[in-house]
Amino acid sequence: MSSGEKFEKLLKIMETLRGPEGCEWDKAQTHESLIPYIIEEAYELIEEIRKKDYKNMKEELGDILLQVVFHAQIAKENNEFTMDEVLDTLNEKLIRRHPHVFGSEKGYSYARWEEIKAKEKGEKQFSRVGKINYSLPALSLARRVQENAADVGFDWNNIKDVLNKVKEEIEELQNAKNKHEIEDEFGDLLFALVNLSRFLNIDPEISLRKSTEKFIKRFKKMEELIEKDGKIFEELSLKELDNYWEEAKK
């Protein structure tokens, strides 16, 4: 069976699931009700990529494809659009936005990419910082904006300059005089740290998530050690808790 035939089979399965004799849960879903699942599946795929678990990555990619097919079937039923239109739109966009591959232009240019996007959407002006997706998590949003700016030459020359900027932002945070200034300088510090992560070739969203997961694991181990010693967490001093924390780290 070819890939095309397998894809057609998938579309037919989804149509059946949404049909009169289909699954009650599948039939009850809408574009809006599926939003949490799109986000969840994306993060599950990120986790498998991070672990380099290609067996599970294959499954998670399938789950994301399911979301695409699910929305296309709902749209078809509502006379909004079809899967054929989704594919046509994607194919045409890929060709149109790569004139250096499918046309006569030479070399990739991020600025040119944004110019083409702006023209497609009828925008008279375009920004080289790109069309911003404000629904991204804050760390990912900051990194994306910085990458876009760097692609058109607005960037630090080396990591030493970035480290100096981080130190500068820490000093400004220490000197902040009120809540408004503290919030402003703290945001600048986070932005500078995201820049540093970019120079270190580290994704800040994944890095912070790993550190948070590490904290959770150590905290639970600390609770186990305290319970094993027959003590009550809430009755221990901060110094005693810190001793258990260091033991948990080992």
Residue pairs with C-beta under 8 A, 6 or more apart in sequence:
1 9
10 65
10 69
11 69
11 72
11 73
11 83
14 26
14 66
14 69
14 70
14 73
15 73
16 22
17 23
17 26
17 27
18 26
18 27
18 73
18 74
18 77
19 27
26 70
29 70
29 74
30 74
31 71
31 74
31 75
34 67
34 70
34 71
37 67
38 64
38 67
41 60
41 63
41 64
41 66
41 67
42 64
44 60
44 63
45 57
45 60
45 61
45 63
45 64
46 206
48 54
48 56
48 57
48 60
49 57
50 206
68 86
69 83
72 81
72 82
72 83
72 86
73 83
74 80
75 81
75 82
76 82
76 83
93 120
95 102
96 116
96 120
97 113
97 116
97 117
98 108
99 105
99 112
99 116
100 106
100 107
100 108
100 109
105 112
110 128
110 130
110 148
110 151
110 152
111 128
111 151
111 152
114 126
114 127
114 128
114 130
114 131
114 148
115 126
117 126
117 131
118 125
118 126
118 131
119 126
121 131
128 148
128 149
128 152
129 145
129 148
129 149
130 144
130 145
130 148
132 141
132 144
132 145
133 141
133 144
134 141
136 144
137 205
138 190
139 190
139 194
139 204
139 205
139 208
140 204
140 205
142 190
142 191
142 194
142 204
143 194
143 197
143 198
143 203
143 204
143 205
146 155
146 194
146 195
146 198
147 198
149 155
150 198
156 162
156 165
156 195
156 199
159 196
159 199
159 200
162 192
162 195
162 196
162 199
163 196
165 192
165 195
166 189
166 192
166 193
166 196
168 192
169 185
169 188
169 189
169 191
169 192
170 189
172 185
172 188
172 189
173 182
173 185
173 186
173 188
173 189
176 182
176 184
176 185
193 204
194 204
197 203
197 204
197 207
218 245
218 248
218 249
219 248
221 248
222 241
222 244
222 245
222 247
222 248
223 233
225 244
225 247
225 248
226 232
226 233
226 236
226 244
233 241
236 244
